[in-house]
Amino acid sequence: MEPIARPPDDDPREVVNTNFQRAADRLGLDNEMRLLLTMPFREVRVEIPVRMDGGALRVFVGYRVQHSGVRGPSKGGIRYHPSTDLNEVRALASAMTWKTALVNIPFGGAKGGIAVDPAELTLAELQRLTRGYIRRIHLLLGPYRDIPAPDVNTNAQVMTWIFDEYSAQHGYTPACVTGKPVELGGSEGREAATGRGVFYVTQALLKDLGMALTGARVAVQGFGNLGSFAARFFAEAGAKIIAVSDVSGGVLSERGLDVKALLEHARENRTVKGFPGGQEISNDNLLCLDCDILIPAALQCVITKKNANRVRARVIAEGANLPTTSEADETLAARGIHVLPDILTNAGGVTVSYFEWAQNLQQIFWDEDRVNAEMQKILLRAYRQVADRAAQEKISFRSAAYTIAVDRVARAE
């Protein structure tokens, strides 16, 4: 299927490029260096024919963009979503370059995706699609070239198919992909890593702001892997989860949702909609709730100039990639809302992917306590560097994060 056209005011590449150019201005980079750092190393579009269960043949469009490999092999997720297109994948690949540089792990940035609604496919069709995609691009991948991982609508099962298909072409290669099941060389703690990282970084900011975590009202847009784990960790720490949503809708309770029951409801029904412990709320209205912490954990460009003036959270912890447009960012800053940028806040996933890759190469495996402790150390070090630079230069956390990241990649280049 061809990708759905993206509205002109919803451009993730504009978001990441604006953040990059602002950092480049602060660093005084010349035009040649800016060109080197913005131009992707490689872009690939492939057509993937799939024989459907009913016998019909459909052709899907897939992409892989390798933005940079100057600090190490490219690293980035693969997403399955109807709106996936080359522009989106370019933006997300670039953001991965800055994310890995910010937390200072030895990767560059990449991203991939297929324009498809996986809910419309059977498991067998999804497997054939995944394997066909990897057969088209496997020569571009590898433990020292480009390592995929899960992203929107992909999971450990999809990573297993990638691992198996790549190994069929190149021999047993567990380090070719991360986010695998533990039984196949995946890392303990990887499934929960991105949500746990959001919790660690947000907790650090609240401590700096003098805000209590116990009793804090939290709203989560996107109740997939990231959002559900984040909600669980905040609830376990004493915060009150007042609203969550997914693609079908959301649920709100000012008294606080029973997260354990909500997780069970979502597992059984594949949506939070209809949860009896609260009232319905739309995704758009959830973003504008009066709360202490807002976690956009779904897709990019959901906080825009159209709704930024109505956001009432004290802190925004960006779980999704590029959820805030540049104009909205300026509005939020002017209103005194603290924004933890995506390239810092959701870096727990790629950090534990790094651990998984290293464990696969060495064939030495860590227990979950070590994984979580090492991730926390890396994320809190990055948070402190960002917070200190923001305070010293009187700039936003996002500006500080991009400045640190772009400086590291520019020096390597």
HELIX and SHEET records of a PDB file:
HELIX    1   1 PRO A   12  LEU A   27  1                                  16    
HELIX    2   2 ASN A   31  THR A   38  1                                   8    
HELIX    3   3 LEU A   86  LEU A  102  1                                  17    
HELIX    4   4 PRO A  118  GLU A  120  5                                   3    
HELIX    5   5 LEU A  123  ILE A  137  1                                  15    
HELIX    6   6 HIS A  138  LEU A  140  5                                   3    
HELIX    7   7 ALA A  156  HIS A  170  1                                  15    
HELIX    8   8 PRO A  174  CYS A  176  5                                   3    
HELIX    9   9 VAL A  182  LEU A  184  5                                   3    
HELIX   10  10 ARG A  190  LEU A  209  1                                  20    
HELIX   11  11 ASN A  225  GLU A  236  1                                  12    
HELIX   12  12 VAL A  259  ASN A  269  1                                  11    
HELIX   13  13 ASN A  283  LEU A  287  1                                   5    
HELIX   14  14 ALA A  308  ARG A  310  5                                   3    
HELIX   15  15 SER A  326  ALA A  334  1                                   9    
HELIX   16  16 ASP A  342  THR A  345  1                                   4    
HELIX   17  17 GLY A  348  GLN A  362  1                                  15    
HELIX   18  18 GLU A  368  GLU A  393  1                                  26    
HELIX   19  19 PHE A  397  ALA A  412  1                                  16    
SHEET    1   A 5 ARG A  42  ARG A  51  0                                        
SHEET    2   A 5 LEU A  57  GLN A  66 -1                                        
SHEET    3   A 5 GLY A 108  ALA A 115 -1                                        
SHEET    4   A 5 SER A  74  HIS A  81  1                                        
SHEET    5   A 5 ASP A 146  PRO A 150  1                                        
SHEET    1   B 7 GLN A 279  ILE A 281  0                                        
SHEET    2   B 7 GLY A 249  LEU A 252 -1                                        
SHEET    3   B 7 LYS A 240  ASP A 246 -1                                        
SHEET    4   B 7 ARG A 217  GLN A 221  1                                        
SHEET    5   B 7 ILE A 293  PRO A 296  1                                        
SHEET    6   B 7 VAL A 315  ALA A 317  1                                        
SHEET    7   B 7 HIS A 338  LEU A 340  1                                        
END                                                                             
